[in-house]
Amino acid sequence: MTERSELWRARGVRLAGLAAGACFLLALGGFGAALDGYDQLRHPVALPGAEGVPRATLFNLLAYVMPGLLAGLVVLRRRSALGAGARLSARLGWTIALLAALAFAAQGIWPLEASGPDNGAGRLHGVAWGLWVVAFTAAAAALSFSALRVRRLPAVLGHSAAGAAVFALAWLAGDALPAALSQRAAFACWFVWLACVGWSGGARAGS
């Protein structure tokens, strides 16, 4: 592989990490504004993509499927960049992070039912959401442990903070935050983490 092609790959990783969050944010803001009565502070993220809602398929594609696939590209690049002697915790961490990316995308494949979140395919949407949370939390823990073993303190703090924040916001927020707000905050933490690992991975690959 030439130095030029490696540089383009590195730039692609950086761009994918940033584009995933931007695509999600623009889809949520744009389709949310177009949906009459939709309130970002009260309604779940997936409501514009619920069955029967106008332009639901396009929303699910842009808010879930595309960001999930872009996240998968970033994670795959980080996984493939591991050396032959990489620790098991690092290989396992990036592999589970890929599962989290695919689970995020799956939320767009199995949309909510407008009549209720526990009806029909809405149950599968909930399963995908739960799998995303659990997989990312486990991946962050494994990656934190791997970074700790080689004494990379910034990586330890970044992975552990992101994993803890997503888990707490998804499962432990309770009455402290409205459900709609805690869900959005959990997604935001993941996208910030994704942008950071994409940027650092691109920098390392292009150096």
BADONU-907297 format. One line per field, with one value per atom (N, C-alpha, C): x, y, z; residue in three letters; residue number from 1. Coordinates in nm, 3 decimals, always signed. Example, Ala and Ser with C-alpha at 12.3 -4.5 7.8 and 13.67 -1.06 7.14 Angstrom:
2
u = c(+1.319,+1.230,+1.320,+1.285,+1.367,+1.290)
v = c(-0.569,-0.450,-0.330,-0.225,-0.106,+0.003)
w = c(+0.780,+0.780,+0.780,+0.708,+0.714,+0.787)
residuo = c(ALA,ALA,ALA,SER,SER,SER)
num = c(1,1,1,2,2,2)
# end
This chain:
207
u = c(+0.084,+0.000,+0.088,+0.059,+0.141,+0.109,+0.204,+0.184,+0.064,+0.041,-0.072,-0.205,-0.215,-0.341,-0.366,-0.260,-0.275,-0.321,-0.272,-0.315,-0.462,-0.508,-0.650,-0.737,-0.689,-0.762,-0.774,-0.666,-0.667,-0.767,-0.768,-0.863,-1.006,-1.026,-1.159,-1.209,-1.120,-1.157,-1.200,-1.121,-1.157,-1.292,-1.312,-1.436,-1.555,-1.540,-1.651,-1.691,-1.593,-1.624,-1.702,-1.668,-1.739,-1.874,-1.877,-1.998,-2.110,-2.077,-2.181,-2.267,-2.200,-2.274,-2.347,-2.283,-2.347,-2.471,-2.464,-2.579,-2.696,-2.666,-2.770,-2.833,-2.749,-2.797,-2.885,-2.840,-2.917,-3.049,-3.047,-3.172,-3.270,-3.221,-3.310,-3.366,-3.281,-3.328,-3.424,-3.387,-3.469,-3.603,-3.601,-3.726,-3.810,-3.745,-3.820,-3.895,-3.828,-3.893,-4.008,-3.998,-4.103,-4.222,-4.207,-4.315,-4.399,-4.522,-4.609,-4.625,-4.598,-4.615,-4.497,-4.394,-4.279,-4.196,-4.168,-4.092,-3.967,-3.850,-3.725,-3.706,-3.771,-3.756,-3.855,-3.954,-4.056,-4.068,-4.037,-4.061,-3.933,-3.943,-3.824,-3.763,-3.634,-3.562,-3.628,-3.674,-3.721,-3.861,-3.930,-4.069,-4.083,-3.997,-4.012,-3.995,-3.939,-3.922,-4.023,-4.125,-4.224,-4.310,-4.365,-4.452,-4.569,-4.594,-4.706,-4.674,-4.558,-4.519,-4.462,-4.500,-4.447,-4.293,-4.233,-4.088,-4.012,-4.081,-4.020,-3.899,-3.911,-3.802,-3.676,-3.692,-3.576,-3.513,-3.597,-3.543,-3.461,-3.516,-3.445,-3.312,-3.311,-3.188,-3.082,-3.122,-3.026,-2.991,-3.085,-3.061,-2.998,-3.025,-2.977,-2.885,-2.933,-2.858,-2.726,-2.730,-2.607,-2.507,-2.549,-2.453,-2.397,-2.481,-2.434,-2.329,-2.351,-2.255,-2.125,-2.136,-2.015,-1.937,-2.009,-1.945,-1.874,-1.939,-1.878,-1.749,-1.744,-1.621,-1.507,-1.539,-1.437,-1.384,-1.476,-1.436,-1.356,-1.399,-1.325,-1.184,-1.169,-1.036,-0.948,-1.005,-0.928,-0.893,-0.986,-0.960,-0.850,-0.855,-0.757,-0.619,-0.614,-0.486,-0.409,-0.471,-0.401,-0.288,-0.178,-0.065,-0.088,+0.004,-0.009,-0.001,+0.069,+0.083,-0.015,-0.125,-0.223,-0.286,-0.318,-0.377,-0.520,-0.559,-0.693,-0.799,-0.776,-0.875,-0.898,-0.792,-0.808,-0.885,-0.851,-0.921,-1.068,-1.091,-1.227,-1.305,-1.240,-1.307,-1.356,-1.270,-1.310,-1.412,-1.405,-1.504,-1.642,-1.649,-1.778,-1.826,-1.734,-1.772,-1.837,-1.791,-1.856,-1.998,-2.019,-2.154,-2.243,-2.189,-2.266,-2.305,-2.213,-2.243,-2.354,-2.349,-2.452,-2.586,-2.584,-2.707,-2.768,-2.684,-2.736,-2.806,-2.742,-2.804,-2.934,-2.940,-3.059,-3.182,-3.161,-3.275,-3.353,-3.284,-3.353,-3.417,-3.369,-3.428,-3.557,-3.561,-3.680,-3.736,-3.821,-3.871,-3.976,-4.005,-4.111,-4.247,-4.342,-4.482,-4.541,-4.609,-4.666,-4.768,-4.832,-4.934,-4.876,-4.747,-4.685,-4.549,-4.451,-4.316,-4.303,-4.401,-4.392,-4.477,-4.524,-4.607,-4.527,-4.550,-4.491,-4.340,-4.292,-4.148,-4.088,-4.174,-4.122,-4.046,-4.084,-4.012,-3.869,-3.853,-3.720,-3.636,-3.702,-3.631,-3.575,-3.658,-3.612,-3.499,-3.504,-3.395,-3.266,-3.277,-3.158,-3.099,-3.186,-3.140,-3.066,-3.125,-3.062,-2.930,-2.925,-2.801,-2.693,-2.732,-2.635,-2.574,-2.657,-2.607,-2.513,-2.558,-2.478,-2.347,-2.356,-2.236,-2.135,-2.182,-2.087,-2.025,-2.105,-2.051,-1.942,-1.969,-1.870,-1.745,-1.765,-1.651,-1.565,-1.630,-1.556,-1.475,-1.532,-1.461,-1.339,-1.355,-1.243,-1.133,-1.172,-1.073,-1.003,-1.075,-1.014,-0.909,-0.943,-0.849,-0.725,-0.748,-0.634,-0.543,-0.602,-0.522,-0.449,-0.513,-0.451,-0.326,-0.332,-0.219,-0.095,-0.116,-0.001,+0.017,-0.056,-0.043,-0.071,-0.177,-0.223,-0.340,-0.307,-0.407,-0.518,-0.488,-0.598,-0.699,-0.649,-0.740,-0.822,-0.759,-0.832,-0.948,-0.917,-1.019,-1.128,-1.090,-1.188,-1.284,-1.229,-1.315,-1.404,-1.346,-1.423,-1.530,-1.498,-1.596,-1.713,-1.683,-1.790,-1.878,-1.816,-1.894,-1.981,-1.924,-2.000,-2.114,-2.089,-2.192,-2.309,-2.278,-2.385,-2.467,-2.400,-2.472,-2.559,-2.504,-2.580,-2.699,-2.678,-2.786,-2.895,-2.855,-2.952,-3.032,-2.969,-3.034,-3.053,-2.970,-2.971,-3.025,-3.056,-3.097,-3.225,-3.317,-3.440,-3.517,-3.549,-3.626,-3.537,-3.407,-3.317,-3.327,-3.354,-3.367,-3.488,-3.555,-3.661,-3.603,-3.681,-3.632,-3.583,-3.655,-3.615,-3.479,-3.454,-3.328,-3.213,-3.236,-3.130,-3.092,-3.191,-3.163,-3.075,-3.108,-3.028,-2.888,-2.877,-2.745,-2.660,-2.723,-2.649,-2.598,-2.683,-2.639,-2.525,-2.537,-2.434,-2.299,-2.300,-2.174,-2.109,-2.191,-2.137,-2.078,-2.147,-2.098,-1.970,-1.961,-1.836,-1.722,-1.748,-1.647,-1.605,-1.703,-1.675,-1.589,-1.621,-1.541,-1.398,-1.383,-1.249,-1.167,-1.225,-1.148,-1.122,-1.215,-1.191,-1.079,-1.077,-0.972,-0.836,-0.832,-0.704,-0.656,-0.750,-0.712,-0.662,-0.725,-0.679,-0.544,-0.520,-0.390,-0.281,-0.310,-0.209,-0.179,-0.285,-0.266,-0.194,-0.214,-0.154,-0.020,+0.028,+0.155,+0.272)
v = c(-0.119,+0.000,+0.125,+0.220,+0.340,+0.436,+0.529,+0.628,+0.715,+0.747,+0.832,+0.763,+0.635,+0.564,+0.548,+0.528,+0.518,+0.651,+0.760,+0.891,+0.914,+0.872,+0.887,+0.800,+0.682,+0.596,+0.662,+0.722,+0.789,+0.904,+0.980,+1.091,+1.038,+0.925,+0.866,+0.823,+0.769,+0.729,+0.851,+0.957,+1.079,+1.133,+1.137,+1.190,+1.105,+0.972,+0.883,+0.903,+0.920,+0.939,+1.067,+1.171,+1.298,+1.296,+1.232,+1.232,+1.154,+1.049,+0.969,+1.056,+1.132,+1.219,+1.330,+1.387,+1.496,+1.448,+1.328,+1.272,+1.249,+1.194,+1.171,+1.302,+1.400,+1.528,+1.600,+1.602,+1.671,+1.600,+1.467,+1.392,+1.416,+1.410,+1.430,+1.571,+1.669,+1.807,+1.837,+1.792,+1.822,+1.751,+1.620,+1.544,+1.575,+1.605,+1.642,+1.773,+1.869,+1.997,+1.982,+1.886,+1.868,+1.788,+1.723,+1.641,+1.726,+1.746,+1.833,+1.783,+1.869,+1.836,+1.765,+1.739,+1.666,+1.757,+1.709,+1.786,+1.707,+1.767,+1.698,+1.667,+1.740,+1.719,+1.618,+1.579,+1.488,+1.358,+1.360,+1.243,+1.166,+1.035,+0.955,+0.988,+0.961,+0.989,+0.917,+0.794,+0.710,+0.745,+0.837,+0.864,+0.911,+0.998,+1.034,+0.917,+0.807,+0.689,+0.580,+0.609,+0.507,+0.471,+0.349,+0.302,+0.398,+0.437,+0.524,+0.671,+0.710,+0.851,+0.887,+1.001,+1.040,+1.046,+0.995,+0.997,+0.917,+0.821,+0.743,+0.663,+0.604,+0.521,+0.604,+0.723,+0.809,+0.852,+0.881,+0.917,+0.803,+0.683,+0.568,+0.543,+0.566,+0.549,+0.649,+0.775,+0.882,+0.892,+0.859,+0.875,+0.752,+0.635,+0.512,+0.429,+0.396,+0.302,+0.362,+0.482,+0.542,+0.572,+0.634,+0.654,+0.523,+0.420,+0.291,+0.230,+0.240,+0.186,+0.266,+0.398,+0.481,+0.447,+0.425,+0.384,+0.250,+0.159,+0.030,+0.042,+0.134,+0.156,+0.203,+0.295,+0.346,+0.233,+0.157,+0.049,-0.058,-0.094,-0.193,-0.147,-0.017,+0.038,+0.030,+0.062,+0.052,-0.093,-0.183,-0.326,-0.378,-0.340,-0.389,-0.328,-0.212,-0.146,-0.209,-0.300,-0.365,-0.452,-0.449,-0.531,-0.677,-0.761,-0.905,-0.942,-0.862,-0.892,-0.818,-0.768,-0.692,-0.779,-0.718,-0.792,-0.837,-0.947,-1.000,-0.898,-0.821,-0.722,-0.616,-0.578,-0.479,-0.538,-0.659,-0.723,-0.745,-0.791,-0.815,-0.684,-0.581,-0.452,-0.395,-0.395,-0.341,-0.429,-0.560,-0.650,-0.625,-0.608,-0.579,-0.439,-0.346,-0.212,-0.217,-0.311,-0.330,-0.380,-0.470,-0.518,-0.404,-0.312,-0.195,-0.109,-0.089,-0.009,-0.073,-0.205,-0.275,-0.270,-0.278,-0.268,-0.129,-0.027,+0.108,+0.116,+0.063,+0.064,-0.015,-0.123,-0.208,-0.136,-0.032,+0.044,+0.109,+0.136,+0.191,+0.085,-0.038,-0.148,-0.195,-0.190,-0.228,-0.103,-0.027,+0.099,+0.077,+0.184,+0.181,+0.166,+0.116,+0.121,+0.248,+0.326,+0.452,+0.430,+0.314,+0.287,+0.255,+0.221,+0.189,+0.126,+0.158,+0.107,-0.044,-0.107,-0.251,-0.333,-0.267,-0.337,-0.376,-0.496,-0.538,-0.524,-0.462,-0.443,-0.350,-0.275,-0.186,-0.260,-0.386,-0.466,-0.492,-0.520,-0.543,-0.415,-0.301,-0.174,-0.160,-0.195,-0.189,-0.286,-0.404,-0.501,-0.445,-0.384,-0.326,-0.214,-0.132,-0.025,-0.084,-0.185,-0.246,-0.313,-0.378,-0.442,-0.339,-0.225,-0.118,-0.072,-0.050,-0.002,-0.105,-0.230,-0.334,-0.359,-0.367,-0.395,-0.281,-0.157,-0.047,-0.038,-0.061,-0.057,-0.163,-0.284,-0.391,-0.359,-0.303,-0.267,-0.160,-0.060,+0.046,-0.007,-0.102,-0.162,-0.239,-0.318,-0.395,-0.304,-0.200,-0.108,-0.028,+0.006,+0.074,-0.014,-0.141,-0.236,-0.252,-0.262,-0.276,-0.154,-0.035,+0.087,+0.099,+0.051,+0.056,-0.032,-0.146,-0.238,-0.177,-0.085,-0.020,+0.124,+0.158,+0.287,+0.406,+0.394,+0.506,+0.571,+0.661,+0.717,+0.794,+0.878,+0.947,+0.851,+0.740,+0.642,+0.572,+0.542,+0.480,+0.570,+0.696,+0.790,+0.808,+0.817,+0.838,+0.722,+0.601,+0.483,+0.461,+0.470,+0.443,+0.550,+0.676,+0.783,+0.766,+0.733,+0.716,+0.597,+0.485,+0.367,+0.389,+0.452,+0.477,+0.575,+0.676,+0.776,+0.716,+0.637,+0.574,+0.479,+0.398,+0.305,+0.379,+0.481,+0.555,+0.628,+0.690,+0.765,+0.672,+0.555,+0.463,+0.387,+0.350,+0.261,+0.322,+0.419,+0.465,+0.606,+0.675,+0.816,+0.828,+0.733,+0.732,+0.862,+0.914,+1.037,+1.161,+1.143,+1.257,+1.338,+1.267,+1.332,+1.277,+1.358,+1.303,+1.197,+1.093,+0.982,+1.030,+1.123,+1.172,+1.240,+1.315,+1.387,+1.291,+1.194,+1.100,+1.014,+0.978,+0.901,+0.981,+1.106,+1.190,+1.212,+1.226,+1.244,+1.118,+1.000,+0.875,+0.865,+0.897,+0.896,+0.996,+1.114,+1.217,+1.170,+1.102,+1.051,+0.950,+0.864,+0.765,+0.831,+0.930,+0.996,+1.076,+1.136,+1.206,+1.105,+0.992,+0.886,+0.840,+0.819,+0.772,+0.871,+1.000,+1.101,+1.102,+1.084,+1.085,+0.965,+0.845,+0.727,+0.728,+0.784,+0.797,+0.894,+1.005,+1.105,+1.053,+0.992,+0.940,+0.822,+0.740,+0.629,+0.676,+0.779,+0.835,+0.900,+0.966,+1.030,+0.926,+0.816,+0.712,+0.642,+0.618,+0.550,+0.638,+0.768,+0.857,+0.911,+0.874,+0.928,+0.851)
w = c(+0.000,+0.000,+0.000,-0.090,-0.100,+0.013,+0.033,+0.139,+0.110,-0.019,-0.055,-0.026,-0.062,-0.037,+0.112,+0.190,+0.334,+0.393,+0.338,+0.385,+0.357,+0.238,+0.206,+0.296,+0.329,+0.422,+0.558,+0.603,+0.733,+0.735,+0.625,+0.617,+0.613,+0.546,+0.541,+0.677,+0.760,+0.896,+0.977,+0.967,+1.039,+0.994,+0.862,+0.808,+0.849,+0.846,+0.882,+1.027,+1.116,+1.257,+1.282,+1.208,+1.222,+1.151,+1.033,+0.952,+1.018,+1.094,+1.159,+1.251,+1.338,+1.429,+1.358,+1.255,+1.180,+1.108,+1.049,+0.979,+1.075,+1.191,+1.292,+1.337,+1.368,+1.419,+1.317,+1.192,+1.089,+1.062,+1.063,+1.041,+1.153,+1.276,+1.390,+1.392,+1.367,+1.367,+1.252,+1.131,+1.015,+1.015,+1.036,+1.034,+1.157,+1.269,+1.388,+1.368,+1.301,+1.275,+1.177,+1.086,+0.985,+1.038,+1.151,+1.207,+1.303,+1.269,+1.347,+1.489,+1.587,+1.727,+1.791,+1.713,+1.768,+1.858,+1.978,+2.077,+2.114,+2.090,+2.117,+2.265,+2.352,+2.495,+2.552,+2.473,+2.525,+2.447,+2.321,+2.236,+2.208,+2.191,+2.163,+2.028,+2.017,+1.892,+1.775,+1.796,+1.687,+1.636,+1.700,+1.661,+1.516,+1.462,+1.320,+1.225,+1.273,+1.188,+1.216,+1.297,+1.332,+1.212,+1.215,+1.107,+1.089,+0.964,+0.933,+0.934,+0.984,+0.985,+0.848,+0.792,+0.661,+0.661,+0.554,+0.533,+0.640,+0.702,+0.810,+0.760,+0.641,+0.589,+0.568,+0.513,+0.490,+0.622,+0.721,+0.852,+0.911,+0.906,+0.963,+0.891,+0.762,+0.685,+0.728,+0.743,+0.772,+0.921,+1.008,+1.152,+1.215,+1.159,+1.221,+1.131,+1.012,+0.928,+0.881,+0.824,+0.775,+0.887,+0.999,+1.109,+1.163,+1.170,+1.219,+1.128,+0.996,+0.900,+0.902,+0.914,+0.924,+1.051,+1.160,+1.285,+1.266,+1.194,+1.168,+1.090,+0.994,+0.917,+1.007,+1.097,+1.190,+1.278,+1.333,+1.425,+1.351,+1.231,+1.153,+1.124,+1.094,+1.068,+1.192,+1.306,+1.430,+1.461,+1.433,+1.457,+1.364,+1.238,+1.142,+1.162,+1.231,+1.254,+1.370,+1.444,+1.555,+1.502,+1.570,+1.529,+1.560,+1.509,+1.530,+1.677,+1.756,+1.898,+1.986,+1.928,+2.006,+2.113,+2.224,+2.335,+2.301,+2.364,+2.343,+2.379,+2.486,+2.529,+2.421,+2.349,+2.242,+2.125,+2.084,+1.973,+2.008,+2.131,+2.175,+2.185,+2.237,+2.252,+2.120,+2.018,+1.889,+1.821,+1.843,+1.785,+1.844,+1.976,+2.040,+2.002,+1.982,+1.937,+1.800,+1.715,+1.585,+1.603,+1.697,+1.727,+1.771,+1.851,+1.894,+1.774,+1.681,+1.562,+1.479,+1.464,+1.388,+1.460,+1.594,+1.671,+1.657,+1.651,+1.630,+1.495,+1.390,+1.257,+1.255,+1.332,+1.334,+1.389,+1.465,+1.516,+1.402,+1.291,+1.175,+1.088,+1.098,+1.022,+1.087,+1.220,+1.296,+1.364,+1.296,+1.352,+1.459,+1.529,+1.630,+1.563,+1.638,+1.599,+1.657,+1.575,+1.622,+1.732,+1.734,+1.835,+1.972,+1.978,+2.106,+2.086,+2.174,+2.157,+2.174,+2.238,+2.263,+2.165,+2.059,+1.963,+1.839,+1.788,+1.662,+1.658,+1.547,+1.528,+1.631,+1.700,+1.803,+1.911,+1.935,+2.033,+1.987,+1.856,+1.802,+1.806,+1.788,+1.801,+1.942,+2.041,+2.180,+2.207,+2.146,+2.162,+2.103,+1.985,+1.922,+2.008,+2.065,+2.155,+2.275,+2.339,+2.454,+2.418,+2.302,+2.258,+2.232,+2.173,+2.150,+2.283,+2.383,+2.512,+2.575,+2.582,+2.647,+2.572,+2.439,+2.359,+2.372,+2.364,+2.373,+2.512,+2.616,+2.751,+2.769,+2.719,+2.729,+2.647,+2.527,+2.442,+2.509,+2.567,+2.633,+2.750,+2.825,+2.938,+2.890,+2.783,+2.730,+2.676,+2.606,+2.550,+2.660,+2.766,+2.879,+2.945,+2.963,+3.024,+2.937,+2.806,+2.714,+2.720,+2.721,+2.728,+2.861,+2.968,+3.099,+3.104,+3.036,+3.037,+2.973,+2.878,+2.813,+2.862,+2.967,+3.035,+2.943,+2.866,+2.783,+2.857,+2.950,+3.040,+2.966,+2.865,+2.796,+2.734,+2.677,+2.618,+2.726,+2.839,+2.951,+2.994,+3.013,+3.058,+2.954,+2.827,+2.721,+2.706,+2.698,+2.682,+2.804,+2.922,+3.044,+3.067,+3.040,+3.058,+2.962,+2.837,+2.737,+2.773,+2.808,+2.843,+2.965,+3.068,+3.190,+3.165,+3.084,+3.056,+2.979,+2.875,+2.797,+2.884,+2.964,+3.050,+3.151,+3.215,+3.316,+3.255,+3.140,+3.077,+3.024,+2.977,+2.918,+3.023,+3.135,+3.231,+3.370,+3.407,+3.546,+3.566,+3.457,+3.470,+3.552,+3.531,+3.612,+3.605,+3.722,+3.730,+3.726,+3.720,+3.720,+3.590,+3.480,+3.349,+3.278,+3.196,+3.111,+3.019,+2.991,+2.910,+2.773,+2.713,+2.581,+2.586,+2.693,+2.705,+2.736,+2.824,+2.858,+2.738,+2.655,+2.535,+2.439,+2.419,+2.330,+2.385,+2.517,+2.578,+2.561,+2.573,+2.553,+2.410,+2.313,+2.174,+2.153,+2.213,+2.196,+2.249,+2.363,+2.420,+2.326,+2.266,+2.172,+2.048,+1.996,+1.875,+1.903,+2.021,+2.057,+2.068,+2.133,+2.142,+2.003,+1.916,+1.781,+1.704,+1.715,+1.648,+1.700,+1.830,+1.891,+1.847,+1.848,+1.808,+1.658,+1.582,+1.439,+1.410,+1.481,+1.460,+1.503,+1.621,+1.670,+1.586,+1.540,+1.454,+1.320,+1.266,+1.139,+1.152,+1.266,+1.288,+1.297,+1.367,+1.384,+1.252,+1.173,+1.046,+0.945,+0.955,+0.859,+0.898,+1.017,+1.064,+1.005)
residuo = c(MET,MET,MET,THR,THR,THR,GLU,GLU,GLU,ARG,ARG,ARG,SER,SER,SER,GLU,GLU,GLU,LEU,LEU,LEU,TRP,TRP,TRP,ARG,ARG,ARG,ALA,ALA,ALA,ARG,ARG,ARG,GLY,GLY,GLY,VAL,VAL,VAL,ARG,ARG,ARG,LEU,LEU,LEU,ALA,ALA,ALA,GLY,GLY,GLY,LEU,LEU,LEU,ALA,ALA,ALA,ALA,ALA,ALA,GLY,GLY,GLY,ALA,ALA,ALA,CYS,CYS,CYS,PHE,PHE,PHE,LEU,LEU,LEU,LEU,LEU,LEU,ALA,ALA,ALA,LEU,LEU,LEU,GLY,GLY,GLY,GLY,GLY,GLY,PHE,PHE,PHE,GLY,GLY,GLY,ALA,ALA,ALA,ALA,ALA,ALA,LEU,LEU,LEU,ASP,ASP,ASP,GLY,GLY,GLY,TYR,TYR,TYR,ASP,ASP,ASP,GLN,GLN,GLN,LEU,LEU,LEU,ARG,ARG,ARG,HIS,HIS,HIS,PRO,PRO,PRO,VAL,VAL,VAL,ALA,ALA,ALA,LEU,LEU,LEU,PRO,PRO,PRO,GLY,GLY,GLY,ALA,ALA,ALA,GLU,GLU,GLU,GLY,GLY,GLY,VAL,VAL,VAL,PRO,PRO,PRO,ARG,ARG,ARG,ALA,ALA,ALA,THR,THR,THR,LEU,LEU,LEU,PHE,PHE,PHE,ASN,ASN,ASN,LEU,LEU,LEU,LEU,LEU,LEU,ALA,ALA,ALA,TYR,TYR,TYR,VAL,VAL,VAL,MET,MET,MET,PRO,PRO,PRO,GLY,GLY,GLY,LEU,LEU,LEU,LEU,LEU,LEU,ALA,ALA,ALA,GLY,GLY,GLY,LEU,LEU,LEU,VAL,VAL,VAL,VAL,VAL,VAL,LEU,LEU,LEU,ARG,ARG,ARG,ARG,ARG,ARG,ARG,ARG,ARG,SER,SER,SER,ALA,ALA,ALA,LEU,LEU,LEU,GLY,GLY,GLY,ALA,ALA,ALA,GLY,GLY,GLY,ALA,ALA,ALA,ARG,ARG,ARG,LEU,LEU,LEU,SER,SER,SER,ALA,ALA,ALA,ARG,ARG,ARG,LEU,LEU,LEU,GLY,GLY,GLY,TRP,TRP,TRP,THR,THR,THR,ILE,ILE,ILE,ALA,ALA,ALA,LEU,LEU,LEU,LEU,LEU,LEU,ALA,ALA,ALA,ALA,ALA,ALA,LEU,LEU,LEU,ALA,ALA,ALA,PHE,PHE,PHE,ALA,ALA,ALA,ALA,ALA,ALA,GLN,GLN,GLN,GLY,GLY,GLY,ILE,ILE,ILE,TRP,TRP,TRP,PRO,PRO,PRO,LEU,LEU,LEU,GLU,GLU,GLU,ALA,ALA,ALA,SER,SER,SER,GLY,GLY,GLY,PRO,PRO,PRO,ASP,ASP,ASP,ASN,ASN,ASN,GLY,GLY,GLY,ALA,ALA,ALA,GLY,GLY,GLY,ARG,ARG,ARG,LEU,LEU,LEU,HIS,HIS,HIS,GLY,GLY,GLY,VAL,VAL,VAL,ALA,ALA,ALA,TRP,TRP,TRP,GLY,GLY,GLY,LEU,LEU,LEU,TRP,TRP,TRP,VAL,VAL,VAL,VAL,VAL,VAL,ALA,ALA,ALA,PHE,PHE,PHE,THR,THR,THR,ALA,ALA,ALA,ALA,ALA,ALA,ALA,ALA,ALA,ALA,ALA,ALA,ALA,ALA,ALA,LEU,LEU,LEU,SER,SER,SER,PHE,PHE,PHE,SER,SER,SER,ALA,ALA,ALA,LEU,LEU,LEU,ARG,ARG,ARG,VAL,VAL,VAL,ARG,ARG,ARG,ARG,ARG,ARG,LEU,LEU,LEU,PRO,PRO,PRO,ALA,ALA,ALA,VAL,VAL,VAL,LEU,LEU,LEU,GLY,GLY,GLY,HIS,HIS,HIS,SER,SER,SER,ALA,ALA,ALA,ALA,ALA,ALA,GLY,GLY,GLY,ALA,ALA,ALA,ALA,ALA,ALA,VAL,VAL,VAL,PHE,PHE,PHE,ALA,ALA,ALA,LEU,LEU,LEU,ALA,ALA,ALA,TRP,TRP,TRP,LEU,LEU,LEU,ALA,ALA,ALA,GLY,GLY,GLY,ASP,ASP,ASP,ALA,ALA,ALA,LEU,LEU,LEU,PRO,PRO,PRO,ALA,ALA,ALA,ALA,ALA,ALA,LEU,LEU,LEU,SER,SER,SER,GLN,GLN,GLN,ARG,ARG,ARG,ALA,ALA,ALA,ALA,ALA,ALA,PHE,PHE,PHE,ALA,ALA,ALA,CYS,CYS,CYS,TRP,TRP,TRP,PHE,PHE,PHE,VAL,VAL,VAL,TRP,TRP,TRP,LEU,LEU,LEU,ALA,ALA,ALA,CYS,CYS,CYS,VAL,VAL,VAL,GLY,GLY,GLY,TRP,TRP,TRP,SER,SER,SER,GLY,GLY,GLY,GLY,GLY,GLY,ALA,ALA,ALA,ARG,ARG,ARG,ALA,ALA,ALA,GLY,GLY,GLY,SER,SER,SER)
num = c(1,1,1,2,2,2,3,3,3,4,4,4,5,5,5,6,6,6,7,7,7,8,8,8,9,9,9,10,10,10,11,11,11,12,12,12,13,13,13,14,14,14,15,15,15,16,16,16,17,17,17,18,18,18,19,19,19,20,20,20,21,21,21,22,22,22,23,23,23,24,24,24,25,25,25,26,26,26,27,27,27,28,28,28,29,29,29,30,30,30,31,31,31,32,32,32,33,33,33,34,34,34,35,35,35,36,36,36,37,37,37,38,38,38,39,39,39,40,40,40,41,41,41,42,42,42,43,43,43,44,44,44,45,45,45,46,46,46,47,47,47,48,48,48,49,49,49,50,50,50,51,51,51,52,52,52,53,53,53,54,54,54,55,55,55,56,56,56,57,57,57,58,58,58,59,59,59,60,60,60,61,61,61,62,62,62,63,63,63,64,64,64,65,65,65,66,66,66,67,67,67,68,68,68,69,69,69,70,70,70,71,71,71,72,72,72,73,73,73,74,74,74,75,75,75,76,76,76,77,77,77,78,78,78,79,79,79,80,80,80,81,81,81,82,82,82,83,83,83,84,84,84,85,85,85,86,86,86,87,87,87,88,88,88,89,89,89,90,90,90,91,91,91,92,92,92,93,93,93,94,94,94,95,95,95,96,96,96,97,97,97,98,98,98,99,99,99,100,100,100,101,101,101,102,102,102,103,103,103,104,104,104,105,105,105,106,106,106,107,107,107,108,108,108,109,109,109,110,110,110,111,111,111,112,112,112,113,113,113,114,114,114,115,115,115,116,116,116,117,117,117,118,118,118,119,119,119,120,120,120,121,121,121,122,122,122,123,123,123,124,124,124,125,125,125,126,126,126,127,127,127,128,128,128,129,129,129,130,130,130,131,131,131,132,132,132,133,133,133,134,134,134,135,135,135,136,136,136,137,137,137,138,138,138,139,139,139,140,140,140,141,141,141,142,142,142,143,143,143,144,144,144,145,145,145,146,146,146,147,147,147,148,148,148,149,149,149,150,150,150,151,151,151,152,152,152,153,153,153,154,154,154,155,155,155,156,156,156,157,157,157,158,158,158,159,159,159,160,160,160,161,161,161,162,162,162,163,163,163,164,164,164,165,165,165,166,166,166,167,167,167,168,168,168,169,169,169,170,170,170,171,171,171,172,172,172,173,173,173,174,174,174,175,175,175,176,176,176,177,177,177,178,178,178,179,179,179,180,180,180,181,181,181,182,182,182,183,183,183,184,184,184,185,185,185,186,186,186,187,187,187,188,188,188,189,189,189,190,190,190,191,191,191,192,192,192,193,193,193,194,194,194,195,195,195,196,196,196,197,197,197,198,198,198,199,199,199,200,200,200,201,201,201,202,202,202,203,203,203,204,204,204,205,205,205,206,206,206,207,207,207)
# end
